[in-house]
Amino acid sequence: MKFKSISLAIAALLAASTANANEHKEGIHFGVFGDYYNADWNDVRDAAGVDVDDSTGWGAEIGYRFNNNWSARLEYADMDFDLSGVGTGSMDADRFGVDALYHFDDSPFYGLVGLKAVDVYKSLTFANVGAGYRHYFNNNFFVNAEAAVYQGLDRGYTDVGAKLGLNYFFGSSEPVKKVEPAPTPVQQPVAMDSDKDGVMDADDRCANTPMSDAVDSSGCTKYEEREVSVKLLVRFPHDAAKVNQQYFDDINEVVAFMKEYESATVVLEGHASAVGDAKYNQALSEKRAQAVAKQMMSDGISADRISTIGYGEERLKNTANTKEAHAQNRRVEATVTSTDRVKVKRQ
């Protein structure tokens, strides 16, 4: 009956209280409390028929708040148990204990777990678990109400209890501020760079440039001019101006180059060895250059892009009077040069 009365009182306090949950940081609190303990211990004091019932009493506690969620405390309670059965009257007892408390975020409620030692007709040890509520009158004073279940570890007792206390907190606290809804942010236009070239779409005049290309301030691919060239060397037998088939691939390479670079032109330079008459060799060198030109025209290069010149014996590659030197001098040479516009690669 006493337990029901205290439970109703606790419920009324919780219903009437406005949650004034302060968000405490760390600090110490000290409190006193009224205590109710509902025991159901039969045949105690080694005497059949003597039962221990309810206890009412008072107590004190000291605790420490570590952060917003965790605290711990030590408590002492002076208890006065009623006896029933063949024994009547009361029995004094002392309770000592330690609890760990978990405080729920933005809430006055908390859970607890602990160990208790009750020094009564003998020393009994209990594990307890429970829940509580705190109501702050200001940053320091608060009341708390708790209910807990006690499970005997050395005897099979299962008891319940309740506390109602007044406490003073010595640490710092911050009142929980009402959270105002955040204003709807004004949507700012987002600058887009769709092709990821570093130039925003609003300023990009060349969309979707390749990622490998360097771009200018308008987002267009940068180009640079590079000189490209191809060389040709065709050799001839003694006193001959017919192009040997073995040089067709080399000539075709020059033809392909000139087809790719349509503005390119070529000067074919004919040469002769120093063997024989100089005037004859001059004419022979011109015929050799014209023979290569004819081959290029047959492969598709127009005549207006080809020039020929004969140097006779004037520009000998090897001045020695040997068979090998004469073979080196019987030749047609050309270098075709053009300018290529190539992309600048991104670093």
C-alpha positions in Angstrom: 0.0 0.0 0.0 2.8 2.4 0.9 4.5 1.6 -2.4 1.4 2.4 -4.4 1.0 5.7 -2.6 4.6 6.7 -3.4 4.2 5.6 -7.0 1.1 7.7 -7.4 2.9 10.7 -5.9 5.8 10.2 -8.4 3.4 9.9 -11.3 1.6 13.1 -10.2 5.0 15.0 -10.0 5.9 13.8 -13.5 2.6 14.8 -14.9 2.5 18.2 -13.3 6.2 19.1 -14.1 7.2 21.1 -17.1 10.3 19.5 -18.6 13.1 21.8 -17.7 15.9 19.6 -18.8 19.1 21.4 -18.6 21.9 20.2 -20.7 24.6 19.9 -18.0 28.2 19.5 -18.7 30.3 18.2 -15.8 30.2 18.7 -12.1 29.2 17.4 -8.7 25.7 17.2 -7.1 24.7 16.4 -3.6 21.2 15.3 -2.5 18.9 14.0 0.1 16.0 11.7 -0.5 13.0 9.9 1.0 13.2 6.2 0.4 10.7 3.4 0.1 11.7 -0.3 -0.3 9.2 -3.1 -0.7 10.8 -6.4 0.6 9.3 -9.8 0.7 11.8 -11.8 2.8 10.4 -14.8 4.6 11.8 -16.8 7.6 14.7 -14.4 8.3 17.0 -14.4 11.4 17.1 -18.2 11.2 13.7 -18.2 12.7 10.7 -19.6 10.8 7.7 -17.3 10.6 9.6 -14.0 10.8 9.0 -12.0 7.6 10.5 -8.7 6.5 8.2 -6.3 4.6 8.3 -2.7 3.6 10.8 -0.1 4.6 10.6 3.7 4.7 13.6 5.9 5.4 15.8 8.6 4.2 19.2 8.8 2.5 21.9 11.0 1.0 23.8 10.7 -2.3 26.7 12.4 -4.0 27.3 12.1 -7.7 29.4 13.4 -10.6 28.2 14.3 -14.1 30.9 13.4 -16.7 29.1 14.7 -19.8 25.6 15.2 -21.2 24.8 11.5 -21.1 26.8 9.9 -18.2 27.0 10.3 -14.5 27.7 8.2 -11.4 26.8 8.4 -7.8 27.3 6.9 -4.3 24.4 6.7 -1.9 23.6 5.8 1.7 20.1 5.1 3.0 18.9 4.6 6.5 16.1 2.0 6.3 13.4 0.8 8.8 11.8 -2.5 7.8 8.4 -3.6 9.2 8.3 -7.2 10.5 5.3 -9.5 10.2 4.5 -13.1 10.9 5.3 -14.4 14.4 7.6 -11.4 14.8 6.3 -7.9 15.0 7.9 -4.5 15.3 10.7 -3.1 13.0 14.2 -3.7 12.1 16.8 -1.0 11.3 19.1 -1.4 8.3 21.7 0.5 6.3 22.0 0.5 2.5 25.2 1.5 0.6 25.4 1.6 -3.1 26.9 2.8 -6.4 25.0 3.6 -9.6 25.8 4.5 -13.2 23.2 6.8 -14.8 22.5 7.3 -18.5 20.8 10.6 -19.3 18.8 10.6 -22.6 19.5 13.5 -25.0 17.2 16.5 -24.6 15.1 14.6 -22.0 14.6 14.8 -18.2 14.5 11.0 -18.1 17.4 8.7 -17.3 18.2 5.0 -16.8 20.3 3.5 -14.0 22.1 0.3 -13.1 24.0 -0.4 -9.9 25.0 -2.5 -6.9 23.7 -2.3 -3.4 24.8 -3.7 0.0 22.0 -3.9 2.6 23.3 -4.4 6.2 20.3 -5.9 8.0 20.1 -9.2 9.9 23.0 -10.1 7.7 24.8 -8.3 4.8 22.9 -8.8 1.5 24.1 -7.8 -1.9 21.7 -6.7 -4.7 22.0 -5.7 -8.3 19.5 -3.0 -9.3 18.2 -1.5 -12.5 15.7 1.3 -12.8 14.6 4.6 -14.3 14.2 8.1 -13.1 13.1 11.7 -13.8 14.8 15.0 -13.0 13.1 18.4 -12.8 15.3 21.5 -12.6 14.0 24.6 -10.9 17.0 26.5 -12.0 20.6 25.7 -13.1 21.4 24.2 -9.7 18.4 22.9 -7.8 16.5 19.9 -9.0 14.2 17.1 -7.7 14.4 13.6 -8.9 12.0 10.6 -8.7 13.1 7.0 -9.3 11.8 3.5 -9.3 14.1 0.4 -9.4 14.0 -3.4 -9.2 16.5 -5.1 -6.8 17.7 -8.6 -7.5 19.5 -10.5 -4.7 22.8 -12.0 -5.6 23.4 -14.1 -2.5 19.7 -14.8 -1.8 16.9 -15.1 -4.3 15.1 -12.0 -3.2 13.5 -9.8 -5.9 12.4 -6.4 -4.5 11.3 -3.0 -5.7 11.9 0.5 -4.4 11.3 4.2 -5.0 13.1 7.4 -4.2 12.1 11.1 -4.1 15.0 13.5 -3.6 16.1 17.1 -3.6 19.5 17.9 -5.0 22.0 20.7 -5.6 24.2 20.7 -8.7 27.6 22.4 -8.4 28.7 22.2 -12.0 27.9 24.2 -15.1 24.8 23.8 -17.2 23.3 25.3 -20.4 19.5 25.5 -20.8 18.3 23.7 -23.8 17.3 26.3 -26.3 14.2 25.9 -28.4 15.2 24.9 -31.8 13.7 27.3 -34.3 13.1 26.0 -37.8 15.9 27.1 -40.1 14.8 29.6 -42.7 14.4 28.2 -46.2 17.7 28.9 -47.9 17.6 31.1 -51.0 18.6 29.1 -53.9 21.6 30.7 -55.5 22.3 29.9 -59.2 24.9 27.2 -59.3 27.8 27.9 -61.7 28.2 24.9 -63.9 31.2 23.6 -65.8 29.7 20.7 -67.7 32.8 19.6 -69.5 35.1 20.2 -66.5 37.6 22.3 -68.5 37.8 25.1 -65.9 35.6 27.5 -67.8 32.0 28.0 -66.5 29.2 27.2 -69.0 28.1 30.8 -69.2 31.5 31.7 -70.6 32.3 28.5 -72.5 32.1 29.0 -76.3 33.2 25.5 -77.0 31.1 22.9 -75.1 32.3 19.4 -74.5 36.0 19.9 -75.2 38.0 16.7 -74.5 39.4 16.4 -71.0 42.9 16.0 -72.4 42.9 19.4 -74.2 44.2 22.6 -72.8 41.7 25.4 -73.3 41.7 29.2 -73.6 39.6 31.6 -71.6 36.6 30.9 -73.9 36.8 27.2 -73.2 38.1 26.3 -76.7 40.9 23.9 -77.4 44.4 25.6 -77.7 46.5 24.8 -80.8 50.1 25.4 -81.6 52.0 25.3 -84.9 54.6 22.6 -85.3 57.0 22.0 -88.2 56.7 18.5 -89.7 58.9 17.0 -92.5 59.7 13.9 -94.5 63.0 13.1 -96.3 63.5 11.1 -99.5 66.7 9.5 -100.9 66.6 7.5 -104.2 69.9 5.9 -105.5 70.7 5.0 -109.1 73.0 2.6 -110.9 75.9 3.9 -113.0 74.7 5.9 -116.0 71.0 5.2 -115.3 67.9 7.4 -114.7 65.3 4.8 -114.1 63.8 4.5 -110.6 64.4 1.1 -109.0 61.3 -0.5 -107.6 62.9 -0.9 -104.2 62.4 2.9 -103.7 58.7 2.9 -104.4 57.7 2.6 -100.8 60.0 5.6 -99.9 58.4 7.6 -102.7 54.9 6.6 -101.5 55.7 7.8 -98.0 56.5 11.3 -99.4 53.3 11.2 -101.6 51.2 10.3 -98.5 52.8 13.2 -96.6 51.9 15.7 -99.4 48.4 14.4 -99.6 47.9 15.0 -95.9 49.5 18.4 -96.1 48.0 19.8 -99.3 50.0 23.0 -99.2 53.3 21.3 -99.2 55.6 21.3 -102.3 58.7 19.4 -103.1 62.0 20.2 -104.8 63.7 17.0 -106.2 67.5 17.5 -106.4 69.3 15.2 -108.8 73.0 14.4 -108.5 75.6 12.5 -110.4 79.0 11.0 -109.6 82.3 12.6 -110.9 82.9 9.7 -113.4 82.7 10.9 -117.1 81.9 14.2 -118.8 80.6 17.0 -116.5 78.0 18.2 -119.1 76.7 14.7 -119.5 76.5 14.2 -115.8 74.6 17.5 -115.5 71.9 16.3 -117.9 71.9 12.8 -116.2 71.2 14.4 -112.8 68.2 16.3 -114.3 66.8 13.1 -115.8 67.0 11.4 -112.5 65.1 14.1 -110.7 62.5 14.1 -113.5 62.1 10.3 -113.2 61.3 10.6 -109.5 58.9 13.4 -110.3 57.1 11.3 -112.9 56.7 8.5 -110.3 55.2 10.9 -107.8 52.8 12.3 -110.3 51.6 8.8 -111.2 50.8 8.3 -107.5 48.6 11.4 -107.5 50.7 14.5 -106.8 50.0 17.3 -109.3 52.9 18.7 -111.4 52.5 22.2 -110.0 53.6 21.0 -106.6 56.8 19.3 -107.8 60.0 21.1 -108.9 63.2 19.4 -110.2 66.8 20.6 -110.4 70.0 18.9 -111.4 73.3 19.6 -109.8 75.5 17.2 -111.8 78.8 16.8 -110.1 78.6 20.0 -108.1 77.4 18.6 -104.8 79.2 15.3 -104.2 78.3 13.5 -101.0 81.6 11.6 -101.0 84.6 13.1 -102.9 86.6 9.9 -102.8 87.4 8.2 -106.2 86.1 4.8 -105.2 83.2 2.6 -106.3 81.4 3.1 -103.0 81.8 6.9 -103.2 80.4 7.0 -106.8 77.4 4.9 -105.7 76.6 7.4 -102.9 76.8 10.3 -105.3 74.3 8.9 -107.9 71.1 10.0 -106.1 68.0 12.2 -105.9 67.3 13.9 -102.5 64.4 15.9 -101.2 63.1 17.2 -97.9 59.4 18.1 -97.7 58.4 20.5 -94.9 55.0 21.7 -93.7 53.4 23.2 -90.7 51.0 21.2 -88.6 48.4 22.6 -86.2 48.3 20.4 -83.2 46.3 20.4 -79.9 48.0 21.6 -76.7 47.6 18.9 -74.1 46.4 19.7 -70.6 49.1 19.6 -68.0 
